């Protein structure tokens, strides 16, 4: 079962990586509009923070310390840093 979970998380993190990589304009990563309250960049930070907390720190003992508020308040982080965060996750 552990291998299946690893495979699923790996697959989905690779998809997230490709989605963030696909943005033509880095500024678009941080845009919101209409009913969309959270940008793609903030959702990426939130997903990575969640996984690094509950899978990494809780189950894996990595020592990761989450700053959930920052996941939604940080803006204009370069795409390369987001991609590194996904790889780290």
One Martini backbone bead per residue (centre of mass of N, CA, C, O) as a GRO file, in nm:
protein
   89
    1UNK     BB    1   0.055   0.064  -0.019
    2UNK     BB    2   0.291   0.262  -0.008
    3UNK     BB    3   0.360   0.250  -0.310
    4UNK     BB    4   0.090   0.362  -0.410
    5UNK     BB    5   0.107   0.635  -0.269
    6UNK     BB    6   0.371   0.729  -0.394
    7UNK     BB    7   0.273   0.717  -0.685
    8UNK     BB    8   0.039   0.921  -0.660
    9UNK     BB    9   0.199   1.163  -0.552
   10UNK     BB   10   0.405   1.173  -0.779
   11UNK     BB   11   0.209   1.218  -1.009
   12UNK     BB   12   0.077   1.483  -0.895
   13UNK     BB   13   0.339   1.650  -0.870
   14UNK     BB   14   0.409   1.640  -1.170
   15UNK     BB   15   0.153   1.790  -1.258
   16UNK     BB   16   0.202   2.046  -1.102
   17UNK     BB   17   0.468   2.115  -1.233
   18UNK     BB   18   0.352   2.143  -1.525
   19UNK     BB   19   0.151   2.367  -1.460
   20UNK     BB   20   0.353   2.581  -1.362
   21UNK     BB   21   0.538   2.567  -1.616
   22UNK     BB   22   0.301   2.659  -1.831
   23UNK     BB   23   0.331   2.940  -1.761
   24UNK     BB   24   0.407   3.218  -1.951
   25UNK     BB   25   0.337   3.407  -1.699
   26UNK     BB   26   0.428   3.475  -1.385
   27UNK     BB   27   0.199   3.672  -1.301
   28UNK     BB   28  -0.037   3.461  -1.345
   29UNK     BB   29   0.014   3.295  -1.078
   30UNK     BB   30  -0.119   3.564  -0.904
   31UNK     BB   31  -0.398   3.555  -1.018
   32UNK     BB   32  -0.730   3.682  -0.989
   33UNK     BB   33  -1.092   3.607  -1.036
   34UNK     BB   34  -1.388   3.640  -0.948
   35UNK     BB   35  -1.433   3.336  -0.778
   36UNK     BB   36  -1.123   3.349  -0.759
   37UNK     BB   37  -0.921   3.367  -0.458
   38UNK     BB   38  -0.685   3.178  -0.559
   39UNK     BB   39  -0.390   3.128  -0.670
   40UNK     BB   40  -0.176   2.914  -0.811
   41UNK     BB   41   0.061   2.979  -0.624
   42UNK     BB   42  -0.093   2.943  -0.354
   43UNK     BB   43  -0.188   2.652  -0.406
   44UNK     BB   44   0.090   2.533  -0.426
   45UNK     BB   45   0.186   2.608  -0.141
   46UNK     BB   46  -0.043   2.457   0.003
   47UNK     BB   47   0.009   2.171  -0.096
   48UNK     BB   48   0.303   2.153   0.000
   49UNK     BB   49   0.252   2.218   0.298
   50UNK     BB   50   0.066   1.983   0.353
   51UNK     BB   51   0.256   1.749   0.271
   52UNK     BB   52   0.502   1.832   0.449
   53UNK     BB   53   0.343   1.795   0.708
   54UNK     BB   54   0.178   1.510   0.694
   55UNK     BB   55   0.401   1.339   0.553
   56UNK     BB   56   0.674   1.446   0.644
   57UNK     BB   57   0.654   1.527   0.953
   58UNK     BB   58   0.458   1.317   1.073
   59UNK     BB   59   0.550   1.048   0.918
   60UNK     BB   60   0.876   1.129   0.851
   61UNK     BB   61   1.035   1.338   1.040
   62UNK     BB   62   1.157   1.619   0.899
   63UNK     BB   63   1.078   1.912   1.054
   64UNK     BB   64   0.867   2.058   0.930
   65UNK     BB   65   0.748   2.404   0.916
   66UNK     BB   66   0.451   2.561   0.908
   67UNK     BB   67   0.308   2.848   0.702
   68UNK     BB   68  -0.006   2.895   0.622
   69UNK     BB   69  -0.040   3.199   0.580
   70UNK     BB   70   0.182   3.223   0.357
   71UNK     BB   71   0.042   3.047   0.139
   72UNK     BB   72  -0.172   3.307   0.096
   73UNK     BB   73   0.025   3.582   0.109
   74UNK     BB   74   0.215   3.521  -0.086
   75UNK     BB   75   0.400   3.682  -0.359
   76UNK     BB   76   0.595   3.670  -0.640
   77UNK     BB   77   0.714   3.401  -0.679
   78UNK     BB   78   0.919   3.236  -0.843
   79UNK     BB   79   0.882   2.968  -1.036
   80UNK     BB   80   1.144   2.819  -0.955
   81UNK     BB   81   1.067   2.803  -0.655
   82UNK     BB   82   0.811   2.639  -0.688
   83UNK     BB   83   0.949   2.397  -0.826
   84UNK     BB   84   1.136   2.332  -0.585
   85UNK     BB   85   0.907   2.280  -0.385
   86UNK     BB   86   0.793   2.039  -0.532
   87UNK     BB   87   1.048   1.865  -0.526
   88UNK     BB   88   1.072   1.858  -0.218
   89UNK     BB   89   0.784   1.729  -0.178
   0.00000   0.00000   0.00000
